[in-house]
Amino acid sequence: MRIQRYSPILIVLAAACGESNSADPDAGVSADSGVVQDAGFADSGVEADSGVETDAGVRSFAGLVVNEVAAAGSPDDWFELYNGSSEAIDLEGVHFSDDPDRPLRATFGAGTVIEAGGYLVQVVSDAEVGFGLGSDELVVIFDPDGVELDRADWPEEGSPETRSWGRIPDGTGDFMTLDTPTPGAANVANEPSECGNDLVEAREVCDGADLASESCESLGYASGTLSCNADCEGYDVSGCVVGTLQVFINEVTSTGDDQIELINLEATEVDLEGWSVTDDGWDPTDPTTDDHRYTLPTGTTIGAGGYLVLVKNFDHLFGLGGSDSVTLYDAADAVADTVTWATDAADPSYCRSPDGTGAFMTCAEQTFGAANP
């Protein structure tokens, strides 16, 4: 099998000498990389002889890593390679893919070189390389013989819109969600936020009197007073007017099986037939988003003072992201309760304390089906 090669037109940048880049996330992204799409035999696996005429036996890829990924780029997704070695690296014949079992999905062509301490940005789109990136996926790079060199694997919402998934520091650090994408330049650590200064900063959802233009009404309640949680990572809706039945969201988690716990503060059992839960992916005007809504079936009840735990794939089909929201609707489609959290606030769980009435906060342990700490 022989892989056709072309001369690429890629962004290959020298080391930034410590300077940061806070430009537009799409700045410096190549419009035409010249990458060879190997879609015709992408499922065939890697043969012992890839057909790429290179002197791979003496070439070194030491220091070559995936350094940053924008899985929700605009207009296109992209990833960045970094050369942490002291020598230039010839990338001819190097493969990259979003599937570790299909290493030949795309291949860098002749003339693709990344300088010592330099960066290379590769657009990833159907038109450019034959595939795009998802919200919970990975990018893997392979040498010309199909041996894995490095990968970036991000969780759901790890690389959301306007942000990226990158290493701090470049080349050697752990991956994390970065507030400022820097394609083709040194990654920039997130600025710390100061909760309590009445300014929404970094990943804060709200801060003191600054509610980011949200209100009880905008969140679907009839009226009431909305507040910001003490950790600035979510809203306190305890002052909002809800339905006549006191059934509330009590705990959620964005890890594992993405559980949602409801609590009944009524003195009697409540029939929940026709009630529903949604995440922020549901749009009542768009039927294609209906998989982000789960309606409780006939026979669903919750006892007085009791809990009901909903589990992904067993009950609801939608997952809960690192930053997301859950809304509870009664059988008349009126909002009964809602909770919104910032990145990683629901890991291991985001729960009310005390149960049903207290503000939400990040809890150190999950207590689904039992009282929160």
Secondary structure as GFF3:
##gff-version 3
##sequence-region A 1 373
A	DSSP	beta_strand	11	13	.	.	.	ID=ss1
A	DSSP	beta_strand	36	37	.	.	.	ID=ss2
A	DSSP	three_ten_helix	39	41	.	.	.	ID=ss3
A	DSSP	beta_strand	64	70	.	.	.	ID=ss4
A	DSSP	beta_strand	77	83	.	.	.	ID=ss5
A	DSSP	beta_strand	89	90	.	.	.	ID=ss6
A	DSSP	beta_strand	95	97	.	.	.	ID=ss7
A	DSSP	beta_strand	106	107	.	.	.	ID=ss8
A	DSSP	beta_strand	113	114	.	.	.	ID=ss9
A	DSSP	beta_strand	119	124	.	.	.	ID=ss10
A	DSSP	beta_strand	138	142	.	.	.	ID=ss11
A	DSSP	beta_strand	148	153	.	.	.	ID=ss12
A	DSSP	beta_strand	164	168	.	.	.	ID=ss13
A	DSSP	beta_strand	174	178	.	.	.	ID=ss14
A	DSSP	beta_strand	227	228	.	.	.	ID=ss15
A	DSSP	beta_strand	235	236	.	.	.	ID=ss16
A	DSSP	beta_strand	247	252	.	.	.	ID=ss17
A	DSSP	beta_strand	260	264	.	.	.	ID=ss18
A	DSSP	beta_strand	270	271	.	.	.	ID=ss19
A	DSSP	beta_strand	276	279	.	.	.	ID=ss20
A	DSSP	three_ten_helix	287	292	.	.	.	ID=ss21
A	DSSP	beta_strand	293	295	.	.	.	ID=ss22
A	DSSP	beta_strand	301	302	.	.	.	ID=ss23
A	DSSP	beta_strand	307	310	.	.	.	ID=ss24
A	DSSP	beta_strand	324	329	.	.	.	ID=ss25
A	DSSP	beta_strand	335	341	.	.	.	ID=ss26
A	DSSP	beta_strand	349	353	.	.	.	ID=ss27
A	DSSP	beta_strand	359	363	.	.	.	ID=ss28
###
